[in-house]
Amino acid sequence: MIINKCLFPAAGYGTRFLPATKAVPKEMLPILTKPLLQYGVEEALSAGISNMAIVTGRGKRSIEDHFDKAFELEYQLIENSKKDYIKKINDITDAATFTYVRQKEMLGLGHAILSGQPLIGNEPFAVNLADDLCINENGENILFEMITIFNKYHCSVIAIEEVPDDQTHKYGIISGKLLNNSDNTFQVDSLIEKPAKNQSPSNLAIIGRYILTPDIFEILKTTKPGKSGEIQITDALIKQAKNGKVLAYKHQSKRFDCGSIEGFVNATNYLALKKGIIK
């Protein structure tokens, strides 16, 4: 089984970034010169995936426009002797194939993933939540590492990281045991979505990277809404975990929660410093 497709849930309203997200999708807000979603697409490409399946919603047409050819713009760049910019805007569109489907209702991440089934079909696939911007340090690509683990164990793989004990209520949390120290994998026994303070089974939090086997779609179809009336991917993964079908990978990347204003600003400053734009 080969991971050929990466699913990007991108239908959310981005309310924490209003009024900026009234007309501009949150996923299109730039970190330096690139939209947040483009970082995720580049990560998938670097992991060997070229088919990008994007779940959008109303008011998200700019996502499709961004990952399409812009002939008028290219003409203007040529006319103004700025041909170097053409490569920057076409590298992604030339390297990847993009397909789209709309999520008609905002009913949670599990529902967004289920909405992407027509784009995925009956094959294992990656999921990238662009809100979680992962900067590859020391050459690591988080999706590539997860695909390597999938190819070894042939089951769903979720990315995790340690978070402070007083922050566990903000995340999905796993319970499990270390399976292989050399590749930082854990056998997942169970998962809980945003446990109450002091009731978390661990401090190992799920972040926005998944490799999922296609049976997840049938499980999601029968998963009842959980907290906030949403269909949670963690609830579906619990059913896989009961059959020993879920591993967790403790990633080594530097992650920024760009779904929050603080994380978005921190990511911008970090990359600006790294590129020498600011000192």
Secondary structure as the mmCIF struct_conf table of DSSP 4:
data_model
#
loop_
_struct_conf.conf_type_id
_struct_conf.id
_struct_conf.beg_label_comp_id
_struct_conf.beg_label_asym_id
_struct_conf.beg_label_seq_id
_struct_conf.end_label_comp_id
_struct_conf.end_label_asym_id
_struct_conf.end_label_seq_id
STRN STRN1 LYS A 5 PRO A 9
HELX_RH_3T_P HELX_RH_3T_P1 THR A 15 PHE A 17
TURN_TY1_P TURN_TY1_P1 LEU A 18 PRO A 19
HELX_RH_3T_P HELX_RH_3T_P2 ALA A 20 LYS A 22
TURN_TY1_P TURN_TY1_P2 ALA A 23 ALA A 23
BEND BEND1 VAL A 24 VAL A 24
HELX_RH_3T_P HELX_RH_3T_P3 LYS A 26 MET A 28
BEND BEND2 LEU A 29 LEU A 29
STRN STRN2 PRO A 30 ILE A 31
TURN_TY1_P TURN_TY1_P3 LEU A 32 THR A 33
STRN STRN3 LYS A 34 PRO A 35
HELX_RH_AL_P HELX_RH_AL_P1 LEU A 36 SER A 46
TURN_TY1_P TURN_TY1_P4 ALA A 47 GLY A 48
STRN STRN4 ASN A 51 THR A 56
TURN_TY1_P TURN_TY1_P5 ARG A 58 GLY A 59
HELX_RH_AL_P HELX_RH_AL_P2 ARG A 61 HIS A 66
TURN_TY1_P TURN_TY1_P6 PHE A 67 PHE A 67
BEND BEND3 ASP A 68 ASP A 68
HELX_RH_AL_P HELX_RH_AL_P3 PHE A 71 GLU A 79
TURN_TY1_P TURN_TY1_P7 ASN A 80 SER A 81
TURN_TY1_P TURN_TY1_P8 LYS A 83 LYS A 83
HELX_RH_AL_P HELX_RH_AL_P4 ASP A 84 ALA A 95
STRN STRN5 THR A 97 ARG A 102
BEND BEND4 LYS A 104 GLU A 105
HELX_RH_AL_P HELX_RH_AL_P5 LEU A 109 SER A 115
TURN_TY1_P TURN_TY1_P9 GLY A 116 GLY A 116
HELX_RH_AL_P HELX_RH_AL_P6 GLN A 117 ILE A 120
BEND BEND5 ASN A 122 GLU A 123
STRN STRN6 PHE A 125 ASN A 128
TURN_TY1_P TURN_TY1_P10 ALA A 130 ASP A 131
STRN STRN7 ASP A 132 ILE A 135
TURN_TY1_P TURN_TY1_P11 ASN A 138 GLY A 139
HELX_RH_AL_P HELX_RH_AL_P7 ILE A 142 TYR A 153
BEND BEND6 CYS A 155 CYS A 155
STRN STRN8 SER A 156 GLU A 162
HELX_RH_3T_P HELX_RH_3T_P4 ASP A 165 LYS A 170
BEND BEND7 TYR A 171 TYR A 171
STRN STRN9 GLY A 172 ASN A 180
HELX_RH_3T_P HELX_RH_3T_P5 ASN A 181 ASP A 183
TURN_TY1_P TURN_TY1_P12 ASN A 184 ASN A 184
STRN STRN10 THR A 185 GLU A 193
BEND BEND8 LYS A 194 LYS A 194
HELX_LH_PP_P HELX_LH_PP_P1 PRO A 195 ALA A 196
TURN_TY1_P TURN_TY1_P13 LYS A 197 ASN A 198
BEND BEND9 PRO A 201 PRO A 201
BEND BEND10 ASN A 203 ASN A 203
STRN STRN11 LEU A 204 LEU A 212
TURN_TY1_P TURN_TY1_P14 PRO A 214 ASP A 215
HELX_RH_AL_P HELX_RH_AL_P8 ILE A 216 LYS A 221
TURN_TY1_P TURN_TY1_P15 THR A 222 THR A 222
HELX_LH_PP_P HELX_LH_PP_P2 THR A 223 PRO A 225
HELX_RH_3T_P HELX_RH_3T_P6 LYS A 227 GLY A 229
HELX_RH_AL_P HELX_RH_AL_P9 ILE A 233 ALA A 241
TURN_TY1_P TURN_TY1_P16 LYS A 242 GLY A 244
STRN STRN12 VAL A 246 LYS A 250
BEND BEND11 SER A 253 SER A 253
STRN STRN13 LYS A 254 ASP A 257
TURN_TY1_P TURN_TY1_P17 CYS A 258 GLY A 259
BEND BEND12 SER A 260 SER A 260
HELX_RH_AL_P HELX_RH_AL_P10 ILE A 261 LYS A 274
TURN_TY1_P TURN_TY1_P18 LYS A 275 GLY A 276
BEND BEND13 ILE A 277 ILE A 277
#
